[in-house]
Amino acid sequence: MVDNALLDIVLLSLQVALLAMIFAVPLAFIVAYILARHHFRGKALLQAFVMLPLVMPPVVTGYLLLSLFGKKGAIGQLLSTVGVELAFQWTGAALAAGVMAFPLLVRPMRLSIEAIDSGMEDAAKTLGANWRTRFRTIILPLSFPGVIAGAVLGFAKALGEFGATITFVSNIPGETQTLSLAIYSFLQSPTGDQAAFILIIISISIAVMSVLFSEYLAMRISSKERDDAHR
């Protein structure tokens, strides 16, 4: 049986990961489209900047977030004027998770967009379709498998994020203590092995269900594409 304290940790972790994906996925898609379809000076620098959270130590990312979004940070002070605080709040945990997951979102989306024949977009443009129509009828449907793959990878990363989260929002029970932080805390306690084991099993189960769900959606999309091709 999972007691209420452990259930709260799981629900908080899901809440953090979902909020991170709600904000990160659209932004990641925009960045992925820019990298896939546009050539400009500084493109390599933008790509390197996007990949930074993946290659930097997570603690460094957490420190940078704290420096920018903390109470004394430039962005943090600006947000505080409208009553928004991120440091040491669960919303800050979502920000840290979204930043750390961002590279894993962008890469599959970019590859998926690059795989789309640009001639299809050019033909639609020639026929008078504006960008919104081309996006709705060509870009988004054909890149959707990459969006799903990126979202699943990002969700899994957000769910298990540790270093940046503990640096930016600390490990506050009931507020910022997500699954990975709770497992770490329980493992430091002589009597926490059982609770840590339960949370580990839950983490694995959520990860497996996420991957299975993504595979199911991918198969549905592939089946629909084959049906449309045969019509």
Secondary structure, DSSP 4 states (H G I P E B T S, - for coil): ---HHHHHHHHHHHHHHHHHHHHHHHHHHHHHHHHHH---TTHHHHHHHHHHHHHS-HHHHHHHHHHHHSTTSHHHHHHHTTT---TTSHHHHHHHHHHHHHHHHHHHHHHHHHTS-HHHHHHHHHTT--HHHHIIIIIHHHHHHHHHHHHHHHHHHHHH--HHHHHHH---TTTT--HHHHHHHHHTSTT-HHHHHHHHHHHHHHHHHHHHHHHHHHHHHHHHHHHHHH-
